[in-house]
Amino acid sequence: MSLQLPSLEEILENSHVVRLPMRVKFRGVTEREALLIKGPTGWGEFSAFLEYEPAEACKWLAAGIEAAYQPFPKPLRSSIPVNATLPAVPADQVGRVLENYDAPHTIKIKVAEKGQSLAEDVARVAETRRLYPQAALRVDANMGWDIPTAVEALERLSGFDLQYAEQPVPGITGLAQVREQLRARGIGLKIAADEAVRKHTDPLEVSRLGAADLMVIKAQPLGGIQAVLDIAKQAQLDVVVSSALDTSVGLAQAAALASALPELPYACGLSTGTLLAQDVTGQPLLAAAGYLPVRRVEPEMDHLKRLDPGEQRTAWWRERVARCYELLAAGAIERC
């Protein structure tokens, strides 16, 4: 990847750290922190999850710098079809959560939450299907199952006419085994790779090993728009662009990525802005009638001040930028 780095001092001088409260717990968090970077072409976002070490987080920083310092590619579409995202809530809360979405034609349902049972997953999916009989449904396990559990769970859940199952188990070889065992049982449910793409040193191995039918890709974890476009071109698999629980700044970059893909056969996971109780702008990037507009987002200073997490967290993020920047400056991004 070719990325012209500004100086670290310039990045830090033009950065703002924010903490956004969430409406519901998602991915185990109730608040989302991010560092926003203002550059000559707009704003970029660096919001690698807090547990990620620099070797993994440096690509997220590269994506934020790219957004702030390089123009978005020419869009091939002006809006992006998006799915609603349903966290692993009890079945009786499904309707309330999904009411926050505008016209959900596609719904991604979180399953395999730690501490929950398969029966709870089945109840959640069943209730979603009951409330939205015409919607396209997909499930996302976030690597939460082992192989036998995944095969059992997906055999049961496939009865709800799922579009695909996202990352049911860890790793690329695990995906391949789940896919093979489902086919042996006569179950044609498609398997999507997510963490297996963005956490592996060679994302294209998913394609080479036939481990999945499609890839869920995120702009930040893979290093930005151009890096993802290159991967998608080489993999020759269908692509779904998803959010990394971004603020509207990061969602704008993800939407720009989706708008630049030659083909977009599936609704994208870019409607997560509804999960945030507050955002960095009074005009957050939200879907209308199931479609997300493709546009830049300009944070507002009063929002940035109100969402400031304080000196300690700001210092933590600035130090994190410095450690990730060191890897980028050393040309280590391909090994991140």
TIFI-561003 format. One line per field, with one value per residue: residue number from 1; x, y, z of N, C-alpha, C in turn. Coordinates in steps of 0.1 Angstrom, whole numbers, plus 2048, in hexadecimal, padded with zeros to 3 digits. Example, Ala and Ser with C-alpha at 12.3 -4.5 7.8 and 13.67 -1.06 7.14 Angstrom:
BEGIN
i 1|2;
n.xx 884|880;
n.yy 7C7|7EA;
n.zz 84E|847;
ca.xx 87B|889;
ca.yy 7D3|7F5;
ca.zz 84E|847;
c.xx 884|881;
c.yy 7DF|800;
c.zz 84E|84F;
This chain:
BEGIN
i 1|2|3|4|5|6|7|8|9|10|11|12|13|14|15|16|17|18|19|20|21|22|23|24|25|26|27|28|29|30|31|32|33|34|35|36|37|38|39|40|41|42|43|44|45|46|47|48|49|50|51|52|53|54|55|56|57|58|59|60|61|62|63|64|65|66|67|68|69|70|71|72|73|74|75|76|77|78|79|80|81|82|83|84|85|86|87|88|89|90|91|92|93|94|95|96|97|98|99|100|101|102|103|104|105|106|107|108|109|110|111|112|113|114|115|116|117|118|119|120|121|122|123|124|125|126|127|128|129|130|131|132|133|134|135|136|137|138|139|140|141|142|143|144|145|146|147|148|149|150|151|152|153|154|155|156|157|158|159|160|161|162|163|164|165|166|167|168|169|170|171|172|173|174|175|176|177|178|179|180|181|182|183|184|185|186|187|188|189|190|191|192|193|194|195|196|197|198|199|200|201|202|203|204|205|206|207|208|209|210|211|212|213|214|215|216|217|218|219|220|221|222|223|224|225|226|227|228|229|230|231|232|233|234|235|236|237|238|239|240|241|242|243|244|245|246|247|248|249|250|251|252|253|254|255|256|257|258|259|260|261|262|263|264|265|266|267|268|269|270|271|272|273|274|275|276|277|278|279|280|281|282|283|284|285|286|287|288|289|290|291|292|293|294|295|296|297|298|299|300|301|302|303|304|305|306|307|308|309|310|311|312|313|314|315|316|317|318|319|320|321|322|323|324|325|326|327|328|329|330|331|332|333|334|335|336;
n.xx 808|805|80A|80C|81A|811|822|826|822|811|7FA|7F2|7EE|7D7|7C3|7A7|799|77E|762|747|727|713|6F4|6EC|6FD|719|72E|739|73D|732|738|749|769|77D|796|797|7A3|7AC|7B1|7BF|7AD|796|786|793|791|79E|799|79F|797|799|7A9|7BB|7DC|7F9|803|7ED|7DC|7E7|7E0|7C6|7CC|7D9|7C4|7B4|7C6|7C7|7AD|7AC|7BF|7BF|7AB|78A|782|774|751|73B|721|707|6FB|6F9|6ED|6E3|6E6|6D3|6DF|6DD|6E4|6EE|6D5|6BA|69E|686|68C|692|681|680|69A|69E|68D|69A|6A6|6A3|68C|695|6A2|6B4|6C3|6DC|6E4|6F1|701|70C|715|72A|723|709|6EE|6E9|6CE|6C4|6CF|6C1|6A7|6A9|6AE|697|683|689|685|66A|660|669|662|668|682|6A5|6BA|6D7|6F1|70A|725|73D|754|74D|747|751|75B|749|733|72C|724|70D|6FE|6FA|6ED|6D4|6CD|6CC|6B3|6A4|6A6|6BF|6D5|6F1|70C|721|743|743|755|777|793|7A0|7A2|790|778|776|773|75A|749|74D|742|728|71F|721|70C|6F8|6F1|6EF|6F7|706|728|738|756|766|776|789|793|79C|7AD|7C1|7E2|7E3|7CA|7BF|7C1|7AA|79A|7AA|7A9|78F|77F|769|74A|747|755|756|75F|772|77A|78C|79B|7AA|7BA|7B1|7A0|7AB|7BC|7A8|79A|7AD|7B0|797|795|7A8|79F|787|76E|74C|745|73E|73B|743|73D|754|749|749|74C|738|74B|75D|74A|744|75C|75A|743|74A|75D|74C|73D|74F|754|754|73E|722|712|705|6F3|703|716|711|702|705|706|6EF|6F1|6FF|6FB|702|713|72F|726|70B|6FD|6FC|708|6F0|6DA|6C0|6A1|6AD|6C5|6E6|6F3|70E|727|73E|746|744|750|743|74E|742|736|74D|75A|747|748|761|778|788|7A8|7B9|7B0|7B3|7CF|7D7|7CD|7DC|7F6|7F3|7EF|808|818|80D|812|82E|832|826|836|84E|849|83A|820|816|81A|80B;
n.yy 7F4|816|832|853|862|87B|890|884|897|8A9|89A|895|8AF|8B6|8A6|897|888|873|867|853|84D|82F|821|807|7EA|7E0|7CA|7C6|7DF|7FE|818|82A|831|848|856|873|881|89E|8A8|8B3|8AA|8A5|894|879|859|848|82D|814|7F7|7F6|7E2|7DA|7D6|7EA|7DE|7D3|7E8|7FC|7FC|806|820|828|828|83D|853|852|859|873|880|879|87A|86C|850|851|850|834|832|843|83E|825|805|7F9|7E3|7DE|7DB|7C3|7C0|7A7|7A4|79C|788|796|7B0|7B6|7C2|7DD|7E6|7E4|7F6|80E|810|81B|80E|7F1|7DC|7C8|7B5|7B1|799|796|77A|75E|76A|76F|75D|759|743|72A|727|740|74F|743|74B|766|76A|75E|76F|786|77E|77A|794|7A1|795|797|7A0|79E|788|785|775|77C|76F|777|767|757|73C|719|700|6E8|6F3|709|6FC|6EE|703|714|702|700|71C|721|71B|732|73F|74D|766|765|758|768|766|74E|73E|740|749|73F|724|719|724|718|6FD|6FE|706|6F1|6DB|6E3|6E2|6C7|6BE|6C6|6E1|700|719|738|742|75C|76E|782|78C|77A|784|79E|79B|78B|784|781|789|77F|764|759|758|747|72F|728|72D|73C|74B|766|786|79B|7BB|7D5|7F8|805|7F0|7E3|7F6|80B|81A|816|7FF|7EC|7EB|7E0|7C6|7BC|7BB|7A7|791|787|781|786|7A5|7B4|7D3|7DF|7EE|7F9|7FE|81A|83E|859|863|84E|83E|84C|848|82C|82A|837|825|80F|81B|81B|802|7EB|7D8|7D2|7BD|7B7|7C5|7DD|7DE|7F8|808|80D|825|82A|81D|82D|844|85E|874|880|896|8AC|8A3|886|868|857|83D|83F|833|81A|81F|82C|84C|857|86B|884|88B|8A4|8AB|8BC|8D7|8DC|8C4|8B3|8BE|8B8|89D|897|882|888|891|87B|864|870|874|859|850|861|858|83E|843|84C|835|824|833|832|818|81A|82D|81F|80F|7F8|7F0|7DD|7C6|7C9;
n.zz 800|7F8|80A|811|82B|841|85A|87B|88E|881|87D|898|8A1|893|89D|8AE|8CA|8D2|8E5|8E2|8ED|8ED|8E1|8E7|8F5|8E2|8D1|8EA|8F5|903|8FE|8E4|8DA|8C7|8B1|89F|880|871|850|830|81C|82A|845|859|86A|886|897|8A2|8B5|8D9|8E4|8D1|8C6|8BB|8A4|897|897|888|86D|86E|875|85E|84C|856|852|836|82F|838|829|80F|7F1|7EF|7DA|7B9|7B9|7B1|7B7|7C7|7DF|7F9|7FE|81E|83B|858|879|892|8B3|8CC|8DB|8F2|8E6|8EA|8E8|8CE|8BB|8C5|8C2|8A7|89D|89D|885|863|84D|84C|835|834|84D|864|87C|89C|8AA|8BF|8D6|8F2|90F|909|8FC|8E2|8DF|8E5|8D0|8BB|8C2|8C0|8A4|899|8A3|896|87B|87D|881|86B|850|835|833|82B|83D|850|863|87D|88C|897|89B|8B0|8B5|8B8|8A0|89F|8AE|89E|886|88F|898|881|871|87D|87D|862|859|85A|843|83B|82E|82F|844|85A|862|874|883|891|87C|85B|852|863|85B|841|848|855|840|82F|83E|841|826|822|831|821|822|815|81F|81C|824|834|836|84F|868|861|84A|850|866|85E|851|836|824|80C|80D|815|7FF|7EE|7FB|7FA|810|815|809|804|80D|82A|82E|83C|83D|84E|85E|84A|83F|82F|813|7F9|7FE|804|7EC|7DB|7E7|7E4|7C8|7C1|7CF|7C4|7CF|7DA|7EB|80A|819|838|859|872|88A|889|88D|87D|86C|866|85A|843|834|830|822|80B|801|7FC|7E8|7D3|7CA|7B0|7AE|7C3|7D2|7EA|806|81B|83A|848|857|872|880|88D|8A4|8B5|8CF|8CF|8B7|8A3|895|88E|878|873|862|856|84C|833|82B|829|81C|81A|817|802|80D|819|83B|853|871|88E|8A2|8BC|8C1|8C2|8D9|8ED|8ED|8F5|906|91B|92A|931|921|908|907|907|8EE|8DD|8E2|8D8|8BD|8B7|8BB|8A7|891|88F|886|86C|860|85F|84A|84F|84A|839|848|85E;
ca.xx 800|80C|804|814|817|814|829|81E|81E|806|7EE|7EE|7E9|7CA|7BB|79D|794|770|75C|739|71E|70B|6E6|6EC|70B|71C|73B|73D|73F|727|73E|752|773|783|79E|794|7AE|7A8|7BB|7BC|7A1|78A|789|795|78F|7A6|791|7A2|792|7A3|7B2|7C4|7EA|7FD|806|7E0|7D5|7EE|7D8|7BB|7D1|7DC|7B7|7B1|7CE|7C3|7A0|7AE|7CA|7BD|79D|783|781|767|746|733|713|706|6F6|6FD|6E3|6E9|6DF|6D2|6E7|6D7|6ED|6E9|6CB|6AF|694|67B|691|695|679|683|6A7|69D|685|6A3|6AA|699|689|6A0|69F|6BE|6C6|6E7|6E1|6FC|6FF|717|71A|72F|719|6FB|6ED|6E4|6BF|6C2|6D1|6B5|69B|6AB|6AC|689|67B|68C|67E|65B|65D|66D|661|66E|690|6B1|6C0|6E5|6F6|718|729|749|75E|749|744|75B|756|73D|728|728|71C|700|6F6|6F6|6E3|6C7|6C9|6C9|6A4|69E|6A9|6C9|6DD|6FE|711|72E|74D|73E|760|783|79C|79C|7A0|783|76D|776|76D|74C|743|74D|739|71A|71C|720|6FE|6EE|6ED|6F7|6F9|713|730|73F|762|768|782|793|799|7A3|7B7|7CB|7ED|7E0|7BB|7BC|7C1|79C|795|7B1|7A6|781|779|75D|743|748|75D|752|76B|771|784|797|7A4|7B2|7C4|7AB|798|7B3|7C0|79D|797|7B7|7AD|78A|797|7B0|798|77D|763|743|74A|735|742|73D|742|75B|742|74F|744|734|757|762|740|746|766|755|739|752|762|741|739|759|755|74D|731|71E|706|6FE|6F2|70F|714|716|6F7|708|705|6E3|6F5|705|6F2|707|71D|738|720|6FC|6F8|703|706|6E6|6D3|6B2|69A|6B6|6D1|6EF|6F9|71D|72B|747|740|74C|74D|741|756|73B|735|75A|75D|73E|74C|76F|778|791|7B6|7BF|7AD|7B9|7DD|7D8|7CB|7E7|801|7F0|7F2|817|81D|809|819|83B|832|823|842|858|845|836|811|812|81C|802;
ca.yy 800|823|83C|85E|865|888|88F|880|8A4|8AF|892|898|8BD|8B7|89B|899|87C|874|85C|854|844|827|81E|7F9|7E4|7DA|7C5|7C6|7EC|808|825|828|83C|84A|862|878|888|8A8|8A9|8BC|8A6|8A2|88E|86B|854|83D|827|806|7F3|7F9|7D7|7D8|7DB|7F2|7D6|7D2|7F5|806|7FD|80F|82E|82B|82B|84B|85C|852|861|881|886|875|87B|860|84C|855|847|82E|832|84F|839|817|7FD|7F5|7DB|7E1|7D2|7C0|7BB|79B|7A8|792|788|7A0|7BE|7B6|7CC|7EA|7E9|7E6|802|819|810|820|805|7E7|7D2|7BE|7B5|7A8|795|791|76D|759|774|768|75C|756|735|729|729|74F|753|73F|753|774|769|75B|77B|78F|779|77C|7A2|7A6|789|799|7A5|795|787|77F|774|77E|769|77D|75D|753|72E|710|6FB|6E1|6FB|711|6F4|6EC|710|718|6F9|705|729|722|71A|73F|745|757|76A|75F|758|76F|762|745|739|747|744|73C|716|716|727|70E|6F1|700|706|6E3|6D2|6E7|6DD|6B8|6BC|6CB|6EE|709|726|73E|746|769|770|78F|78C|772|78D|7AA|798|781|78B|780|788|778|756|755|754|73C|722|725|72D|745|74F|774|78D|7A7|7C3|7E2|800|807|7E5|7DF|800|816|817|810|7F2|7E3|7E9|7D7|7B9|7B7|7B7|79B|785|782|77D|791|7AD|7BC|7DD|7E0|7F8|7F5|806|827|84B|85C|866|842|838|852|841|81F|82C|83B|818|807|822|81A|7F4|7E8|7D1|7D3|7B4|7B6|7D1|7DE|7E0|806|80F|80C|832|82A|817|838|84E|86C|873|88C|8A1|8AD|89D|879|861|84D|838|843|829|80F|822|836|855|858|879|887|88F|8AF|8AC|8CA|8D9|8DB|8B5|8AE|8C2|8B1|88F|895|878|88C|891|86D|85C|877|871|84B|84F|867|84F|833|848|84D|827|81E|83A|82C|80C|81E|834|815|807|7EB|7EF|7D0|7BC|7CC;
ca.zz 800|7F7|812|814|839|847|866|887|895|87A|880|8A6|8A2|88D|8A1|8B9|8D0|8D7|8EB|8DE|8F4|8E4|8E5|8EC|8F5|8D5|8D2|8F7|8FA|904|8F9|8D9|8D9|8BA|8AF|892|87A|866|846|824|814|833|852|85A|877|88B|8A2|8A5|8C2|8E3|8E7|8C6|8C7|8AF|898|890|896|87F|861|871|874|84F|846|85A|84B|828|82E|83B|821|801|7ED|7ED|7CC|7B2|7BD|7A7|7BB|7D1|7EC|7FC|806|82A|844|866|882|89E|8BD|8D2|8E5|8F4|8DB|8ED|8E5|8BF|8B4|8CA|8BD|898|89B|89B|877|859|843|84B|82B|837|85B|86A|88A|8A4|8B1|8C6|8E1|8FE|91A|904|8F7|8D5|8E0|8E5|8C2|8B3|8C5|8BA|895|897|8A5|88B|86F|87F|880|85E|848|828|834|82A|84A|851|871|87F|899|89C|89F|8BD|8B6|8B3|893|8A1|8B2|892|87C|895|899|874|86B|883|879|853|857|859|835|83D|822|831|852|85B|86B|87F|88C|88E|872|84E|851|86A|851|837|84E|858|833|829|845|83E|819|823|836|818|826|80C|824|818|82F|832|83E|854|86F|859|840|855|870|859|84A|828|822|800|80F|816|7F1|7E9|802|7F9|81D|817|7FD|803|817|830|82F|843|837|858|861|83E|83B|827|807|7EE|802|803|7DE|7D6|7EC|7DD|7BA|7C0|7D6|7BB|7D7|7DD|7F6|812|820|846|862|87E|895|887|88D|86F|864|860|851|836|82D|82D|817|7FF|7FD|7F5|7DB|7C9|7C6|7A3|7B0|7D1|7D2|7F7|80F|823|849|84A|85E|880|886|895|8B1|8BD|8D5|8CA|8AC|8A3|88D|88F|86C|872|856|859|840|831|823|827|814|820|80D|801|80E|823|848|85A|880|893|8AE|8C8|8C4|8C6|8E6|8F6|8ED|8FA|911|926|928|932|915|8FC|907|903|8DF|8D6|8E3|8CF|8AF|8B5|8B9|89A|886|88E|87D|85F|85B|85C|83F|854|849|833|852|869;
c.xx 809|805|80E|811|81A|81D|820|819|812|7F9|7E9|7E8|7DB|7C1|7B2|799|786|76C|74D|731|716|6FD|6E5|6FB|70D|72B|741|740|733|72B|748|75C|779|78C|79B|79F|7A9|7B4|7B7|7B0|795|78F|78A|793|799|79F|793|79D|79D|7AD|7BC|7D2|7EE|7FF|7F9|7DA|7DB|7E7|7CC|7C0|7D4|7CF|7B2|7B9|7CA|7B7|7A3|7B7|7C8|7AE|797|782|774|75C|73F|725|713|700|6F9|6F2|6EA|6E0|6DD|6DA|6E0|6E0|6E6|6E0|6C1|6A5|689|67F|694|68E|67D|690|6A6|695|68E|6A8|69F|698|694|69C|6A9|6C2|6D1|6E5|6ED|6F8|70C|71E|71F|725|70B|6FB|6E8|6D5|6BC|6C5|6C6|6A9|69C|6A9|69E|680|67D|685|66F|658|660|66E|668|67C|69A|6B8|6CE|6E9|705|71C|736|753|75A|747|751|754|749|731|723|720|70E|6F8|6F1|6EC|6D5|6C3|6C6|6BB|69D|6A1|6B3|6D1|6EB|701|71F|737|749|749|76D|78B|797|79A|793|777|76B|770|75E|744|742|743|72A|716|71A|712|6F4|6E9|6F6|6F9|706|71B|738|74B|763|775|78D|79A|7A2|7AE|7C2|7D6|7EB|7D1|7B7|7BC|7B3|796|79C|7AD|797|77A|76C|757|744|750|756|75E|768|77C|790|7A0|7AE|7BB|7BE|7A5|7A0|7B8|7B4|799|7A0|7B4|7A1|78C|79F|7A8|78E|771|759|748|73E|73D|73B|743|74A|756|748|746|740|740|75C|757|741|750|761|74B|740|758|758|73D|743|75B|74E|73F|72F|711|6FF|6FD|6FE|70C|718|70B|6F9|707|6F9|6E6|6FB|6FA|6F5|711|725|732|711|6F5|6FF|700|6FD|6DF|6C5|6AC|6A4|6C2|6D8|6F4|708|721|736|73F|749|748|74B|748|74E|738|742|75D|754|742|75A|770|781|7A0|7BD|7BD|7B3|7C8|7DF|7D7|7D7|7F4|7FF|7F3|801|81D|81A|810|827|83C|82F|830|84D|854|83F|827|80E|813|813|7F7;
c.yy 80C|82D|847|864|874|886|88B|88D|8AA|8A7|895|8A6|8BF|8AB|89E|88B|87D|867|85D|849|83C|824|811|7F4|7DD|7D6|7C6|7D4|7F4|816|822|834|83C|856|866|881|891|8AA|8B2|8B7|8A3|89C|87F|866|848|838|818|802|7F3|7EE|7D4|7DE|7E2|7EA|7D3|7DF|7FF|807|806|81E|832|82F|839|855|85D|85A|870|888|882|876|86D|85C|851|84B|841|82E|83D|84A|82A|810|7F8|7EC|7E1|7D7|7CF|7BA|7AE|79E|79C|793|793|7AE|7C0|7C2|7DA|7EF|7EC|7F1|80F|81A|814|815|7FA|7DC|7C6|7C0|7AB|7A6|790|784|769|762|76B|769|759|748|736|72B|738|754|74F|748|761|774|767|767|785|78B|77C|78B|7A7|79A|78B|79D|79A|794|780|77F|776|779|76F|773|756|744|726|709|6F2|6E9|704|709|6F1|6F8|714|70F|6FD|712|72A|720|727|747|750|759|764|75F|75E|76A|75A|740|741|741|741|72D|712|719|71D|701|6F2|6FF|6F8|6DA|6D6|6E1|6CE|6B5|6C1|6D9|6F8|717|72C|743|752|76A|77F|790|784|779|797|7A7|78F|789|78B|77E|780|769|750|750|748|72F|71F|725|734|748|75E|77A|799|7AF|7D0|7EB|802|7FC|7E0|7EA|80B|811|810|802|7E8|7E0|7DF|7C8|7B4|7B3|7AA|78F|77F|77C|789|798|7B4|7C6|7DF|7EA|7F2|7FC|815|833|84E|85F|859|83C|83F|84C|833|820|830|82E|810|80E|820|80C|7F2|7E2|7D2|7CA|7B3|7C3|7D1|7E1|7EE|80E|80F|81A|832|824|822|841|85C|869|880|898|8A0|8A7|88F|871|855|849|83E|839|81D|812|82D|83F|855|867|87A|88C|899|8AF|8BA|8CB|8D8|8CC|8AF|8B2|8BA|8A3|88C|88C|87C|88A|883|865|863|873|862|849|855|85E|843|837|847|83F|821|826|835|820|810|825|82B|80C|7F9|7E8|7E1|7C4|7BE|7C2;
c.zz 800|7FF|815|822|83C|854|871|88E|88E|87D|88E|8A8|89D|891|8AD|8BD|8D5|8DD|8E9|8E6|8EA|8EA|8EC|8EC|8E7|8D5|8E0|8FD|8FA|900|8EE|8D9|8CB|8BA|8A0|88D|86F|85D|83A|81C|81D|840|851|868|87A|898|8A4|8B3|8CD|8E6|8DC|8C8|8BB|8A3|890|88E|88C|872|862|870|865|848|84A|853|83C|826|82F|830|812|7FD|7EC|7DE|7C6|7B5|7B1|7AB|7C6|7DE|7ED|803|812|832|851|86E|88F|8A8|8C4|8DE|8E7|8E9|8DE|8EA|8D6|8B9|8B8|8C3|8AE|894|898|88D|86E|84E|842|841|82D|845|85E|878|891|8AB|8B8|8D0|8ED|909|916|8FE|8E9|8D4|8DF|8D7|8B9|8B5|8BF|8AB|892|898|89A|87E|870|87C|872|854|83A|827|831|837|848|860|872|88C|89E|8A2|8AC|8BF|8B3|8A7|896|8A5|8A6|888|882|894|88B|86D|871|87D|86A|850|856|84C|836|82F|823|840|852|866|877|889|889|883|865|84C|858|861|847|83C|850|84A|82D|830|843|830|81A|829|82D|81B|81E|811|821|825|82B|83B|842|85B|868|84E|846|860|86B|851|83B|825|816|802|811|809|7EC|7EE|801|806|81F|809|7FA|80E|81C|833|835|83F|842|85B|856|839|832|81A|7FC|7F1|800|7F4|7D7|7DA|7E5|7CF|7B8|7C5|7CD|7C3|7D8|7EA|7FD|81A|82E|84E|86D|88A|895|88B|87F|866|85E|857|844|82E|828|821|80A|7F9|7F5|7E8|7D0|7C4|7B9|7A4|7BF|7D2|7DF|7FE|818|832|84D|851|86D|887|88F|8A3|8BB|8C3|8D2|8C0|8AC|89A|890|883|86A|865|859|84C|840|827|820|81F|81B|816|80E|802|819|830|84E|868|884|8A1|8BB|8CC|8C9|8D5|8F0|8F7|8F1|906|91C|922|928|925|909|8FB|903|8F4|8D8|8D6|8D9|8C1|8AD|8B3|8AC|88F|884|885|86E|858|858|850|842|851|843|83D|85E|86A;
